[in-house]
Amino acid sequence: MIDEDRAALPAHGVSAERVLGEIRELRGLDRPTHGGRLFAYVYDPGVAGLDELAAAAYAESAHVNGLDPTAFPSLLAMENALVGAAARVLGGGPGTSAPEAVGSVTSGGTESLILAVKAARDARPEIDAPRVVVPASAHAAFAKAAHYLRVELDAVPLDPVTLRPAVADVAAAIRPEAVLVACSAPSYAHGVVDPVEQIAQVAAAAGVRCHVDACFGGWTLSYLRRLGVPVPAFDFAVPGVTSISVDLHKYAYAPKGVSVLLHRDAGLRAPQYFAYADWPGYTMVNPVISSTRSGGPIAAAYATLRHLGDDGYLELTRRTWAAVRALADAVRGVDGLRLVAEPESTVVCLTSTDPDLDLFVLVDELTARGWHTQPQLAYAGLPRSVHLTVTAAVAPRVAEFGTALAEAAAGARATGPVVLPPELLALAGSLTPQALTPQLVAELADGLGLVGRPGPPDRMAVVNTLLDAAPVPLRERLLVEFVGLLQRPTW
Ligand SMILES: *Cc1c(COP(=O)(O)O)cnc(C)c1O
């Protein structure tokens, strides 16, 4: 039976008005993308009119195809302008130490990183089993790139206090098969800037490319420096840095679907391309993973950058930094909480120092009060933590959040820590990923209330505690199975 009320392909088309109403109704289930109450996933500058502008620009170019820049020069022009802007912000362009910088517009940070790894791998075809060296704090997208491209990942452990790798350890991890050394500016999890200068130096000494993952906060770091915040060198000003990624759909406040991958020169970029003429169809040359791609995100990003302008970003960064400092003070002001790292970018990361204050319960208590934060599991000696991505829209709300945080902490203490039923705890500790049957997962998901309800679950502490108790391979299997259960077609 087709559910005519919600089928994506109803027997008879429904009116534009009705279908838009349906989408708005569905959107009502989502976390709030605007208003500074969601500290992950979304980046809100809180600038009136910007959404409307970006949507109009998107609509202008939605049907333009990035497959062929000669057929659609509008897209080529906007892409080249975006790459130029990103290179400028990150220390490249005329009159800098990277005057020959080039780049590509990709669909997101993950695609930028996959392509940085691909370019590095394909520049060294003589290496049979290529390897990439990253700090353990590097974004998971490097692991995805390694997985997709059959490259080995060498993760360098972090110093538990500085949350950075020791440069000597990075140097030692560079084997003869290494094609790329990467680092973050800043890391997503903790917002910490890696020692880029020293890492680039050891990479260069070994004759290996060095990628700076500035996807999250590289854009803002440049502006923070201009505001007088101490920011170590992390961009093309650093000798040995061969490529940098920066997500325009993060702190450049563009709608989703735009990142830039920069290379110091065109020679370094060349192995990123894929060209194919050995078939009877059109000759194909792709700088990025997608072939057909919409001009919508590119036009929207172009409109966003031009409308906000350099002075706009400086002002948004000033507001964001004030919010970061106020949030850090709020954390310091709550007994039993501490900052995992002193903020040096636009992340505030906190943890609990009190066994009676369960961080996952705190997250739920904040959710119940309308504040959505991101829990991070304990990992390799690092404690559980809560991540806050801070954007300009948070600035007017920091006092309110401070009150909510104190109340949520009191609420979490009153509720007490999650105690998993012993059989569940034993299961998490002993189960191998192979032993996890679809039926077991379905029962588990049902018991945890994860399926068959509209909207995000309100109480996630038990699920997070279960994942936290499980070894990494089991965590991964559980995640795949849980999400696989959610992703079922509706008929
Ligand atoms: C967000 C992020 C990525 C991945 O970007 P997506 O746009 O989500 O694909 C990579 N690296 C860092 C540091 C990030 O913050």
The ligand as a Tripos MOL2 file, in Angstrom:
@<TRIPOS>MOLECULE
LIG
   15    15     1     0     0
SMALL
NO_CHARGES

@<TRIPOS>ATOM
      1 C1         34.0520   19.2410    9.7140 C.3       1 LIG1
      2 C2         35.4720   18.8100    9.5830 C.ar      1 LIG1
      3 C3         35.8840   17.9370    8.5710 C.ar      1 LIG1
      4 C4         34.8900   17.2220    7.6750 C.3       1 LIG1
      5 O1         34.0870   18.1080    7.0050 O.3       1 LIG1
      6 P1         32.6490   17.7450    6.4090 P.3       1 LIG1
      7 O2         32.2970   19.0360    5.7690 O.co2     1 LIG1
      8 O3         31.7650   17.3760    7.5500 O.co2     1 LIG1
      9 O4         32.8090   16.6430    5.4340 O.co2     1 LIG1
     10 C5         37.2320   17.6840    8.4670 C.ar      1 LIG1
     11 N1         38.1230   18.2100    9.3110 N.ar      1 LIG1
     12 C6         37.7570   19.0260   10.3270 C.ar      1 LIG1
     13 C7         38.8050   19.5850   11.2460 C.3       1 LIG1
     14 C8         36.4130   19.3500   10.4970 C.ar      1 LIG1
     15 O5         36.0280   20.1230   11.5020 O.3       1 LIG1
@<TRIPOS>BOND
     1     1     2 1
     2     2     3 ar
     3     2    14 ar
     4     3     4 1
     5     3    10 ar
     6     4     5 1
     7     5     6 1
     8     6     7 2
     9     6     8 1
    10     6     9 1
    11    10    11 ar
    12    11    12 ar
    13    12    13 1
    14    12    14 ar
    15    14    15 1
@<TRIPOS>SUBSTRUCTURE
     1 LIG1         1 GROUP 0 **** ****
